[in-house]
Amino acid sequence: MRFEVFLPRVARRAFGFKPVLADKLALFFRDAGRSTDLFLGSWMGKSGLLIIGFFLFVATYASLLMPYDINAGSGDLLQGSSSEHIFGTDHIGRDVLTRTAHGTWPSLTVGFVAMAISMGLGTLVGLASGYWGGWKDEVIMRVNDMFLSIPWLVLMMVIASIWGSRDLSSVIVVIGVTGWSTTARIVRAQVLTLKERQFVERAKAIGSGDWHIIRRHIFPNVVPLIFANAILTIAIAILSESTLSFLGLGPQEVDTWGKILEDAYRASAMLAGPYPFIIMPGLCIVFVVLGFTFVGYAMDEVLNPKLRKR
């Protein structure tokens, strides 16, 4: 018996679900199963999941996997690859591999939390602007255009310099509040098409309020688009933190991959070595961004039938 047929019967008997609720639950699992099959059928989806899973594993178990303490220095400064230190040591004798592994968690934290802030702001702005329309839409979009017209890096540098704080939470907020404008544009465009649909007109006809319509009818239809965009935003946020850290505007109290690159630059490792001091965090940034990019493109193919291969 197929799972989506078997589930309603089990739900009714075990949990006392009403038939309608059980059928909706079965429909949800059926759609989720189809989406999962489409996602895993893409080589980009599988590759992206493997890459992200590897980095999440390293971030969780870095203390157990690494042989050295992150704060323990040795007498060998800026040492190249050796039997004791596979990827050499930094400017104060710390193991580069250990620092890079421990920097995985802060770097991923920046990506996920900054993405949540950016998606939250962009979604709220896009929903309000697209649904209300009129002069409210004009005012909101002109403010949005102002953010889009300023170069992303310059805007982050200015806000980070004015803020002055160099802790992890401040950098996350700076990245989050400067990355919402693109999401707002995407959500607004989708809302403009959704609010003309018949189900929205019917909701208005029976007296539903604006926020009820947005919450129950508009927002659920925008969620897949937001989710696909959120995956790519994580990669952009990690790159943003690395850029700010390399310029001396990143967090100073924790070792992110960008902070390690900044230390390598200040120690002149780019000119004289050891080159693993630069290569290790650089490769981690490249691969984790590639992993999230793969997942984002695979999700886009799942959610947008026009992109699927016939």
N, C-alpha and C positions, 0 to 999 in steps of 0.2 A: 504493500500500500504506500502511495506517495506521501511524503512528509506533510505537505500542505493539506491533505485530506485527513491524515491521521491526527494532526494537531488539534483541530476543533473538538474532536471527541474526547481526547485526553484532557483538554482544558475544561470542558464542561463537567466531566466526572470528578477530576482531582481538585479543581479550584472553584467549581460552581459558576463559571463564566456564563453569561448569557450567550445565546447562539450568535447574535450579531457581533458582540465583542470578540468571541472566539474566531469568527470568520474574518474579522478585520485583522486579528493577530496572525492568522494563517496567511492572509494576503500579504502582510508586511514581511513575514519570513520568506514567502515565495519570491517577492521582489528583491529582498536582500540576497537571497541565494543566486538569483540570476545576475545581479550586479557583481557579486563576488566571483562568479564563474567568468564573467566578461573581464573583470579586473585581472584575475590570475591567468587568463588566457593571453594577456599582453606581456611580452618579455620586459617591457619597461616597468610594469607593475610589480612583477616578481623580483626583478633586479633592485628596484627601489626599496621594496620591503626588506630584502636581505641586507642592504647597506644600512638602512635605518635601524633594523634590528641589531646589527652588529654594534653600532655606536651606542645604542641604548644599553646593550649588555656591558660594554666597556664602562659606560658612565655609572652603572649600578654597582659593578664589582671591581672598580679600579683599585680600591684599597687591598683587595684580596689577590688580584692578578699581578700587581707590580711588586718587585722585590725590594724596592727602596722606599723610604719615607719621603714624602714630597718636600719637606723642609730640611732634609738631611743633606748637607754639602760635603764634598770631599776635597782633598788637596789638589786635585787635577782640575784646573780652570780651563774652560773652552777646549776640552779634550775631544778628539775625534772618536770614531768607532773603535771599540776595544772589546775584549772578552768580558769585562765587568760592566761596561756601559755600551750596549749595542749601538745606540744612536748618539753616543757622546754625552758631554756635560755642558752646562751653560756657564755664564760668566762668574757664578759663585760656586760652581762645582756640583750643582744638582743634576740628577739624571734627567735627560731630555725626554726619554720615553715615559718616565713616571710623571713628569710635569704635563706632557701632552695628554696622557690618559686621564689624569685628574682634571684637566681643563675641559674634558668632554661635557661633564654635567653642567657647569656654568654656561658654556656656549649653547647647549641645547635649551637650557632654561631661558636664556635671552630670546631664542627663536620662538618658543612656544608662548611665553607670556607676552612678548611684544606683539606677536600675531593676534593673541586674544584681544589686546587693547585696540590694535588697528582694525580688526574685523568688527569689534563692537561699535566703535565710533563710526566707521564707514557704513555699517549696516543701518544704524539709527539715522544717520544723515540721508542716506539713499532712500530709505523707506519714507521718511517725512517729506523730503523734497519731491519724490516721484508721485506720491499719493495726493498731497495737497495741491501741487501745481500753482499756477498764478504767480503773484508777486512774491510769495514765500519761496517758491522754487527758484525764481530769478535771483533773489538775495542769497540763498544758500549756495547756488551754483556759482555765483560770482566770487564768493568766499572760497569755494572749492577750486575755482580756476586760479585764484591767487596762489594757493598752495601748489597747484600743478605747474604754474609758471616759474616758480623758484626752483633752481636745481636742487635735487634731493640731498646731495652731499653737503652743499653750502648751507641749506636750511638746518640740517642736523648739527653741523659744526657751530652755527650761530646760537642755536638753542642750548647746546651742550656748554658752550663758552659762557653764555649768560647765566645758566643754572649754576655753574661752578662746581657742583658736587661730582665726585668721581667714584661713587659706589655703584654696585650692580643694579640696584633698583632704579636709580636715576637714569642710567643709560637705557634701561628697558623702557622707561616712560618716554624718553626722548625719541627712541626709535618708533614706539607705538603711536605717538601723537603726530609724527611726521609722515606716517605711511597709510593714513586712512583715505586720502582723497581719491585714489584710483578705485578702491572698493566702493566708495560712495557713487562714483560715476557708473560702475557696472551694475550695482543694485538699482539705482534710479532708472536706468534704461530698461531693466526687467520689469520694474514696478509699473512703468508707463504703459507697457503692453498688457500686464495682468489686470490693471484696474478697469480696462475696457471690456474684460471678459463677461460673459453672461452670468456666471455664478456670483460675481461681485455686484452686478446690477440687481440681481435677485435679493442679495443680502441687504442692499440699500432699500429695496422696495418693501421689505418686511420690517424696516425700522432699525436695523443694526447700526451701532455707532461706528465712528471712524476707527477708533483703536481696536474695537472688536473685529472689524473687517481686516485690519492690518494684521492683527494677531492670529486670527483663525483662518483667513483665506489668502492673504498676500504673503506673509512671512513663510509659511510652510512651502510655498512654491518657489521661494527664493533660496531656501536653505541649500539645495544641491549646488547651486552656483557659488554660494558663499563658501561652502566646504572645499570645492575644487580650488578656489582662489586662495583659501587659507593655507593649503599645503605649500603653494608656491611662495606665499608671504613668509613662511618660516625660513625658507632658504634666503630670502632677501634680508630678513632680520639678522640672521647669522653673519651674512656678508657685511651688513651695516655695522654691527658691533666690531667685527675684525678691522674694518676701515677706521672707525673712530679710535680703537685701541692703538692701531699702528700710527695714528696721528697724535697720540698722547692724550686723547679725550675719552678713553674708555675706562672701565673699572680698574682700580688699583689694588683693592684688597683681596681679589681672587685671581687665580690664573685661568684666564680664558685663552683660546687659541690666538686671538688678536693680541693679547698681552704678551704671550710668548714671542710672537713675531716682533713686537715692539722692543722687547729685551734683546732679541737677536740683532735688530737694527742698531740699537744703542751700543751693543758690544762689537759692532763692525764685523759681525759674522758673515755678512753678505759679501764682504771683500776678502777676508782672510780665513774664513771658516771658524768652527767646524760647520760644514754645510748641512748636516742632519738637524742642527739647531733651527734652521729655517725650513728645511724640507718637511719635517714631521708635522708641525702644525699647519703648514701650507697644504699638504696633501689631505689632511683631515678636513679642512675647510672645503677643498675641492670635492671630495668624495661625498660628504654629508649634503652639500648643496646639490650635487648631482643626484643623490638618492631622493631627496624631496622633489626635485624637478621631474624625475622619472615618475614618481607617484602622482604628482600633479597632472602630468600629461595623460597618464593612464586613467585617472579619475575623470578627466575631461572627455576622454573617449567613451567612458561608461555613461556619463550624464548627457552627452550630446550625440544622439544617433547619427547626425550628419558626418561625424568624424570617424565612424567605424568603417572598417574595410569590408567591402561587399564580397 
